Amino acid sequence: MEHESNADIPLFLKMNAQDNTAIIVNTGGLKQGVQFSCGLTLIQRIPQGHKVALSDIQPGEEIIRYGEVIGYAEKLIQKGSWVKEALVNLPTPPELDSLPFSTNLKEVRPLEETYTFLGYRNSDGTVGTKNLLGITTSVQCVAGVLEYAVKKIRQELLPQFPNVDDVIALNHNYGCGVAINAPDAEIPIRTIENLAKHPNFGGEVMIIGLGCEKLVPTRLNDGNDDDNILSLQDEDGFVQMIASIVKMAEQRLNRLNERQREVCPVSDLVVGVQCGGSDAFSGVTANPALGYATDLLVRAGATVLFSEVTEVRDAIHLLTPRAVNEEVGKSLIREMKWYDEYLNRGQVDRSANPSPGNKRGGLSNVVEKSLGSIVKSGTLPIVDVLSPGEKVRKKGLVFAATPASDFVCGTLQLASGIHLQVFTTGRGTPYNLSMAPVLKVSTRNTLQEQWHDLIDINAGKIATGEASIEEVGYEIFNDILEVSSGSKQTWADQWGIHNDLALFNPSPVT
């Protein structure tokens, strides 16, 4: 990464020696006539984060950022001018059947220091980072009753159990009025099942059903019809429903209250990485720093999940060489093809991503967005690939296939078993998960200044030369351990805000 680094202004960032574009660093952008120390002069005003042409780019010529082609010039783009979205023609995506596997495998060198955190050990060998009572539903019909019961449990019962952090209703919009036996129905069903068994719930599965739904509760309970399932149609009126839920919860709160944190190796941690509200700085500051932290976590023995198929598809040629073997490489291709077909069925393509906010932040298209997004995965080998909602199986760097939607990706990563998510953002979002903390990293100094009580770590100082990628990467790594140990809270957890679960259901609704 090169940047014009006069402490005064102006500043631009060029990521690779081959690039014929760079992004403007300065808050508020730069006006026409501004000259950089390298001799480049702007021939028009360019907003912060947007691209400037470093040389004349002829019609049809490659537009290059990160050393990769992000598009082709619609018409002549003059040196010093704004490379606007409308001037960038989208290139074709990489051909999936001709990609190399396992040609860029780095050795995973263990860290010299041994790192630990304080977690809650579970009887199945997993570890929790929170101590929660989770109450899942087998159908959306019961959500209102459960919310009423949870409010009562929080107010009347929870104060009696000081070691329990919270009571959470795992509400969702599935369970009935759906094609329950459709091939893709396995995705929402296994997601709900795995959410109920999240390690932060300490093995205390509790399922509230209605009694006539298509998703019968036993499907979420390993086929068992035992005392952790309650069907509302078996109860005598609303008051009895609430009393039965509260009684069931009290039994579990008693057991959860006995849990205590103990020293656990970092190898017990599962960390999810995601970006949302991305901008042109995402692939320059926050995502590279998170990628460095990802490498640290993997080297310490932890598991890291990266996701978002549509923000991987156009950079998949950079990931298959990192597949640890041919089987993992083919699994990556399988998930890309599945999503291509899914989008085709909906008569849309990858151009539906990025969002208007991404574009205002300087991202021209999904190719540029993808190249900045995959940097979160670091540099080490990819050891496994999970289909949507599958539980994590291996330690190391894992690709968990999900849509790019923040809420859907977060829900699926929770089902896969993440204890904590690190979320990078350039435009800003208050997004949070109730089941696991979300550590937010800003891409720009101005976002951290504006949202000083929502952003946990500022990576914007990388762009201005105040910190290195490695320094911010270590900051993220250390905060992950502190938050996982309960010794530090994220801003969003301090405020008690969170988003609802959002299932991925690609099968028909009847």
Residue, then its C-alpha position, 0 to 999 in steps of 0.5 A: m500500500e502506498h499513500e501520499s503522506n504529507a501530514d498536511i493534505p492532500l492524501f491518496l491511497k494506492m494499493n498496488a504498484q499496478d493500480n491506475t487508480a487511487i482513493i482520496v483520503n481527505t475528509g470532505g474530499l478534494k477540490q479541482g486544482v489540488q496538486f499532490s507532491c507526486g505531481l498529480t493534479l485533480i481536474q475535478r472535485i473528488p469526494q472522500g473514498h472515491k477513485v482518482a485516475l492516476s493515468d489516462i485510461q482509454p475506452g475499453e481499457e482495464i481499470i485496476r485497483y488492488g492489482e486486479v481488474i475491477g472493470y473496463a472504461e466506458k469512455l476516456i477517463q483522464k488522468g486526475s479525474w473522478v473514476k465514477e461508477a457510471l464509467v466502470n463497466l462490470p467485468t465477467p466473473p471468474e470461470l469456476d471450472s478452471l480455477p487452481f487449487s492449493t497453489n498458494l498455501k502458507e505455513v501456519r506457524p504457531l504463535e510463540e506466546t500462549y493465549t487464553f480467555l475465560g469461558y464457560r465449559n460445556s459438557d459436550g466439550t464446547v465453551g461459551t463466552k456468555n451465560l444465557l438462557g435461550i428459548t427457541t420457537s418451532v413456529q412464528c405463531v408463538a412469538g408474541v406469547l414467548e416475548y411476554a414470558v421473556k419480559k416476565i422472566r427478566q423482571e421477576l426471575l433473572p435478578q435471582f440468578p446473578n451468574v446468568d447474563d440474559v434470557i433470549a427468545l430465538n424468534h423467527n418467521y419460519g415453521c408453517g406455511v412453508a414447503i417443509n420437505a423442499p430440498d432447500a428447507e434443510i437450510p432454515i431447519r438446521t439453522i434453527e436447530n443449531l441456534a438452539k444448541h449454541p454453546n452460549f446456552g450451556g446445553e439447556v435447550m428449551i423449545i416452545g411450539l404451537g402444536c399444529e406447525k409443519l416444523v414439529p419441535t422434535r425435529l429441533n430436538d434430535g427426534n426426542d419428545d421430552d421435557n424441554i418441549l412445550s406446546l401452547q395448544d396443550e395449555d389451558g389459556f394464556v395465563q397457564m401458558i406463561a406460567s408453564i414457560v416461566k416454570m420451565a425457564e426457572q429449572r434451567l436458570n438454576r442450572l445455568n447459575e452454577r456455571q463459572r468462567e474458567v481459563c480456556p485455550v484460544s483454540d476453543l474460540v470460534v470467531g466470525v468476521q463480517c463487513g457491512g456498510s462498506d466503503a472504499f476504505s474497507g479493503v484498505t484499513a479495517n479489513p486488512a487489520l482484521g485479516y491480520a487478526t484472523d491470522l493471529l487467531v488461526r496461529a493461536g489455534a482458534t477457528v475463524l469463519f468468513s462468509e458472504v458468497t456474493e462478496v467472495r464470488d468475484a474474488i474466488h480466484l484468489l481463494t481457491p489457491r488457498a484451499v488446503n486440498e482439492e476437496v476444500g477447493k471443490s467445496l468452495i466452487r460448489e457453494m459459488k455455483w449454488y449461489d449463482e443458480y439461486l440468483n438466476r432463479g430470482q432473475v437477478d445477478r451479482s450487480a444487485n450488490p453493492s448497496p447505494g450506501n456502498k456506492r456513496g462510499g466510493l465502491s463502484n461495483v461488486v468486484e471492487k467490493s469483493l476484492g476488499s471484502i476477502v482481505k478479512s480472511g487473512t492469508l492462511p489456508i482455508v481448511d473447510v467449507l460450511s453450507p448455510g447453517e452447518k455447525v463448525r467441524k474443524k479448527g482454523l480458517v473456514f468459509a461459511a457460505t452465507p448471503a451478504s445480508d448482515f442480519v442473515c449472515g450473522t444468524l447463519q454464523l451463530a448457527s455455525g457456532i461463533h462466540l463473537q463476531v468482528f464487524t467492519t464498517g465504513r458507512g456505520t451500522p448499529y447492528n448487533l447480535s443478542m447471542a454473541p457480542v459484535l465488535k465494531v471496527s470503523t474504516r475511517n477516522t470520521l466515522q469513529e469520531q461521529w459514532h464514538d459510542l458505537i464504534d469499538i476500534n478505529a482502523g481509520k488511523i491506518a489511512t492517515g499513517e497514525a497506525s500500521i495494519e499490524e498494530v490495529g490487527y493486534e488491537i482487534f486480537n486483544d479486544i476479542l480475548e477481553v470481550s470473550s472473557g467478559s472483562k470488556q463489553t462492546w458498545a452495542d452490548q453496553w446499550g443493550i441493542h440487537n437485531d432480530l434473527a433473520l433466517f435464510n429460506p430459499s425454499p418456497v413459502t406455500 
